[in-house]
Amino acid sequence: MHFDASHVAALGNGHNDRLLFEAVRTGGGLCIAVENGEGCAVDLVIHAHVFIHAAAKALNLLLNPDLCAAALRY
């Protein structure tokens, strides 16, 4: 199954999100590993574009393009 992931953002924190991150990253989408106080799988942290604390902050990042651009600058 193929989908256009260039306009997709995936948020996750568990090992079960690994395949989702792989598909979104391969398709050109944005992968955000989120730590909500319960930890985050190392696989996701390694393969994420951004690692952020709290789901609300991750959603705010997506809603504010200036914050998103600043977070992805390297």
CORGI-V359467 format. One record per residue. N is the residue number from 1. PHI is phi in whole degrees, 0 to 359 (999 if undefined). BURIAL is # if it has 16 or more other C-alpha atoms within 10 Angstrom, else .. Layout:
n=<N,N>
phi=<PHI,PHI>
burial=<BURIAL,BURIAL>
This chain:
n=<1,2,3,4,5,6,7,8,9,10,11,12,13,14,15,16,17,18,19,20,21,22,23,24,25,26,27,28,29,30,31,32,33,34,35,36,37,38,39,40,41,42,43,44,45,46,47,48,49,50,51,52,53,54,55,56,57,58,59,60,61,62,63,64,65,66,67,68,69,70,71,72,73,74>
phi=<999,238,219,277,263,293,243,242,240,249,244,194,217,251,299,291,271,303,292,298,300,299,293,293,296,298,278,93,275,255,248,239,276,242,253,251,94,245,94,212,298,300,304,289,299,293,263,278,281,222,244,220,265,88,298,297,291,294,293,298,300,288,281,244,302,293,295,296,297,294,291,269,285,209>
burial=<.,.,.,.,#,.,.,.,#,#,#,#,#,#,.,.,#,#,.,.,#,#,#,#,#,.,#,.,#,#,#,#,#,#,#,.,.,.,.,#,#,.,#,#,#,.,#,#,#,#,#,#,.,.,#,.,.,#,.,.,#,.,.,.,.,.,.,.,.,.,.,.,.,.>
